[in-house]
């Protein structure tokens, strides 16, 4: 099995990219976190009194989460390309929320089914299908196509991806330990690492 990436190189590249745009990437994540907290504090208690209002509030929250995830992925790729992240990315990616939502749902279902089968199959499926999001953002892939391409890209790369996942978990834990504030640096870093690995696995030159 030929490893198409090294964790040290991915970490080095991602950290260099993060340093160049850390205030923007961290700021966007902080802004999203604050918005989520505001929605929870102001609207969720009121929504509990009405089924219809509860559905509407949760729907709004899901839509905001999907738009942020897609737009932030685009910002991360812009950062890797040496560009300044553009807020317009969120509007441009908004049209893909339906595709992303269904692909995300299918991914979750498959991982849950695999997890019930003695856990290991769930981890395997999660590692193989994890790049559906970047494929939707970068290649405008469809629901099934994004999952299929991710499966094809990660062939023979499960062990390196598993080690990468452990490193990412460690970075996130350290971020939480640092008074919780560190997660605002850890999150964009690990997301950049995922985008960097996606590029390497998806490149015909590798």
GIKA-V220856 format. One line per field, one symbol per residue. phi: phi as a letter, one per 40 degrees, with the letter a starting at -180 (. if undefined). Layout:
phi = ???
//
This chain:
phi = .cccabccccccccccccccbcccccccccccccccccccccbcdccccaccccccccccccccccccdccccccccccccgbcdbccdccccdccccccccccccdcccccdccccggddcccccccbccccdccccbfccccccccccccccdgbccdccccccccccccccdcccfgccccbccccccccccccdcccccccc
//
